[in-house]
Amino acid sequence: SSEDEMAQSNSDYSVESESDSLKEETIDDTIKATTGKPIARMDDIQSNTLVIRIVIPDLQQTKCMRFNPDASVWVAKQQILCTLNHSLKDVLNYGLFQPASDGRDGKFLDEERLLKEYPQPTHKGVPSLEFCYKKRVYKQTNVDEKQISKLHTKANLRKFMDNVQHRALEKIVKLLDRGLDPNYYDSDSGETPLTRAAQ
């Protein structure tokens, strides 16, 4: 009886963790393939690593991690995922965000580029990146986040779609000037403003 229970619990565990272990193996393989040969001396290790503070707002965590500057941002992302003790929903849509500093706009790092291609400000101590869900980054300096969220209500998006359909150019321009983002998908009709305008 106890053997049957143990076999049952092992089979339950293996079904649940099979996809997780497959993901972990893929991530581990990616990291191992890009790290290259081991470095022997400590001086070489320190000169060939980049220490970055990773802030994960959704988990309310902060970590300092070492990265290979010659590795891609994708590999760094996988390395971060391996250290998480909680799961994130829709984790593939998370990315590394470089906050605005030194007169540069904040942006998500391109996952195909190398980490060393993104200069990190070191005059303020350990450089910092955020690991967060990818979303539109507004380039305007005077953007009021609260006003934008008030503007992107279902009623306003529906009005915008109607204005596009009726070619009410003045009303469209007025909403765009207020900060409405025309790149959205209407889940009710299955259309975007661009597809509606093309009809």
Secondary structure, DSSP 8 states (H G I E B T S, - for coil): -HHHHHHHHHHHHHHHHHHHHHHHHHHHHHHHHHH-S---SHHHHHHT-EEEEEEEGGGTEEEEEEE-TTSBHHHHHHHHHHH-SS--TTGGGEEEEE--BTTB--EE--TTSBGGGS----TTSS-EEEEEE-------TT--HHHHHHHT-HHHHHHHHHHHHTT-HHHHHHHHHHT------BTTTTB-HHHHHH-
